[in-house]
Amino acid sequence: MIQIRNCLLLLLLLFLQFLSQTARAQDGSAWNLPKLTGDIVIDGHVDEEAWSDIAPLPMTMYQPVHRGEMSEKSLVRAAYDNEFVYLSGVLHDSDPDKIVANSLYRNSYSGDETFAIILDSFNDNENAKWFFVTPTGNRIDMLISKDSEGENTINRNWTTYWDAAARITDQGWEVEIRVPFSSLGFTKESNSDEVIMGLIAYRWMARQAERHIFPDIAPEWSRGFTKPSQAQKVRMTGIDYEKPIYITPYLLGGAEQLYSLNDNGDRYSRTTDYTTEAGLDIRYPVTANLNLDVTLNTDFAQVEADEAQVNLSRQPLFFPEKRQFFQERSDIFDFNLGGNNTLFYSRRIGLAQGQPVRIYGGARLAGRSGKWEVGMLNMQTEKIADINLPSENFGVLRTRRDIGTESHAGGILTTRLGANGEYNIGTGFDLLLNYTGDHFVDLKYAATFDSGAEGAFSPFSNGLIRFNLHRQTSSGFFYRFTAKRSGEGYKPAMGFESRFNYTLYDARINYGFFHGTTSPLRVTTPQLRYFVTFRNEDRSVESMLVENSWDFNFKNNTELRFTANWWYEDLRQPLFFSDDTFVDPGSYSFFGAEANYRMNSATALRSDLAAKLLTFYDGYQYSVSLSPTWNQSRHLELSGGFEINYLNFPDRNQSEYLNVFRLRALAALNIKVSLQILSQYNLLSRRISTNARFRYNFREGHDLWIVLSETMNTERDRVIPALPAYQNRVLLVKYTYTFY
């Protein structure tokens, strides 16, 4: 209780200081973005008279040397009309035959040259939409949150409606981007017809590892070129577009083959189930900045399969959300509590024990009104008697209000209600203050109410409180200090929490040193970290880490990291890595070293490399990982992931290989026809899983998907009766068409 009181006192002092500070901004003035005087055809030919009427943006070099001499000319223009924001580029290259254009596969970045626009459409200095195009015309879109600082701030699974075209010429390449206001959302200034947005435009020259950018942003952050707070404010007037209603029905058909032991238990029998489904998604723009999404009989057949992971820690594995329905404005629903921990984890909806659960339907309302952001979600799932799972209703209400420059306060409510009467309710409050310069304080409190809880509710024992103090920069001295306490009754059934009933302290101190023009290094960043968790019941140390790492970022876009660490772990239960390999309860200290290397992604053949050697509890761990990628042509990319972990406990005569091998093929005939195959082998389970997805994209929102998923057993004779060749096989065909 004393710790909490001290944290609140410090928060009050910081808030008083915040009130006396002047707001920081990239540029207080807004530019008048030119309005087009004629029509633009999005074909990659920047030859319309309307483009020639617009002056190019003043580009500067962002990297490898800030404000250095640009090796090629980049003519970039931005404009708008009543329905769209436009960006064009005439991008000169003295050797156009060497332009890096590796892939045609939609939403897959393969080290290509890129041309991008980032739009902070709500002008909140925190969230933005990121659109970029490669010389092949491949389009990639992402969401940026939390001013692109920290973990989990780039959502690579989001996609929306927009157009682009590009072509390589004998002078370089040309590109045009058109983003509809209906895909952006925006707010108008009070009592005005003006719309203010933040805009960043850049060109990435992969071969030279050179980035040209507007506005002139200093590389003082790890992803400074994507920070909404550093965007140029642009003013637009007279926006009057038709708000489209998107109606997307789907039809699905397929078959599933399953193998199970027969009644005698002497062999496996195959059963085949056939399925036909239909469903509907609707998007209705309530206002220019508030969208309502409705889904009926929701299906995610075309979603990419999860990548297999090896767990050598005491915490559960975390898998990212890839389902498209949960991507739009996911930043609003975010209530991060450090690392992957969160009060709302959307994968709790429609998934149980790693298997999909039918979603009957639901609705989501998300957007902004003035200084308020609001998100509401409600979904209903099916009962599954085989795993004793009742039909459940999932609800989320999230609000957040801007209270100053890059500062906000808000709250969240989550509900998980079972038809059998069980329930779990979560509530939370958060406060982020930019109290001076680039220094921030982040305070969060969450509590849960569970039908299975014993005893009376207590804000302390049923709650989690987190206090974080950090500086958002990558230049000079910066830091991140965190204190967190989770009570024994805090159980977020709609969230993700890696530990329970603990107190945590985490301190990280860094120094970013930017090198001069003659050095091959761009930036060197050493870090010291101290991390400790205590059990609340007796204040004993559960885990402790002391770590020193050195990051070297080179001007040729390669990266190197060296890490040395010392761990302390206190186990009160056996820690199993497999049926035959485990660690007994006890106290252990161990140390090790790790090296990571990332090659320049512009080369056709490249790889990431990592190696780790450490004493591990009462034994040893040796780990090597390799992630090669080969762009055979822009039509075919082959990549792999090879993770080899060898655990050896010689005193107990235990050893185990925990390996995962992954192969991926991305094939694209053009930007409309593509095929992805992901095949994974897990040595521990001795199974090969394959997920193949064929897509024909007639146009945005109009698709044909053919999906094949199968799991194959290896070493079938290791048990009696022998395992079937295939554990299961699923073939699905899905057709979607969007009316608008």
Buried (B, 14 or more C-beta within 10 A) or exposed (E): EEEBEEBEEBBEEBBEBBEEBEEBBBEEEBBEBBBBEEEBEBEBBBEBEBBEEBEBBEBBBBBBBBEEEBBBBBBBBBBBBEBBBBBBBBBBBEEBEEBBBBBBBBBBBBBBBBBBBBBBBBBBBBBBBBBBBBBBBBBBBBBBBBBBBBEBBBBBBBBBBBBBBBBBBEEBBBBBBBBBBBBBBBBBEEEEEBBBBBBBBBBBBBBBBBBBBBBBBBBBBBBBBBBBBBBBBBBBBEBEBEEBEBBBBBBBBBEBBBBEEEEEEEEBEEEEEEEEBEBBBBBBBEEBBBBBBBBBBBBBBBBBBBEBEBEBEBEEEBBEBBBBBBBBBBBBBBBBBBBBBBBBBBBBBBBBEEEBBBBBBBBBBBBBEEEEBBBBBBBBBBBBEEEEBBBBBBBBBBBBBBBBBBBBBBBBBBBBBBEEEBBBBBBBBBBBBBBBEBBBBBBBBBBBBBBEBEEEEEEBBBBBBBBBBBBBBBBEEBBBBBBBBBBBBBBBBBBBBBBBBBBBBBBBBBBBEBBEEEBEBBBBBBBBBBBBBBBBEEEEEBBBBBBEBEBBBBBEBBBBBBBBBBBBBBBEEEBEBBEEBBBEEEEBEBEBEBEBBBBBBBBBEBBBBBBBBBBBBBBBBBBBBBBBBBBEEBBBBBBBBBBBBBBBBEEEEBBBEBBBBBBBBBBBEEBBBBBBBBBBBBBBBBBBBBBBBBBBBEEBBBBBBBBBBBBBBBEBEEEEBEBBEBBBBBBBBBBBBBEE
